[in-house]
Amino acid sequence: MIEFLQKRNPGIPDIPIKLIKPATRENLKPYRDQYWSIYLDTFPDTRCIFSGEILTLDSYQVDHFIPHSFMPQNQVWNLVPISDRFNLQKSNSVPDLDQYFQPFFNLQKDAFKHLSTILSAKQLKRYRNEFLSVYNTDEALANFSMEPLRDTIAPQVTVALNNGFQKLTIP
């Protein structure tokens, strides 16, 4: 039944995870240490897409773009480095796509393209497979265009807002 639902709803990733919430929350440390910290070490002027603060290796956290409480999975395409201070403000808020999707996409694309050139195939495999749940083919992933990621995230944001999640506002 789950396979049937997933095949007929390609715009909604990871339906099985949504139907049965994991008992424990997976640690984001591997995404921090083996993905985002490598990127930030190479690009030290990277800024938080929400606050604009420069992210340093000791002043950032990895957070879910679409809140974990709505989409209880860790996939690299939904994770983003943000400032420590801002993470406390964001909480379970849903980002405004008009304001934050473009910077989010740019960071995702830059990070994946860069890390694809420096990580071994074995190291990259996990992240590549997670992006393939959005891009579906190696060719689409190589192009890394905005539409598949936006087409995956936008409906999730709409459903989250319709279910009472608050839109992110920055004072």
Disulfide bonds with the S-S distance in Angstrom:
none
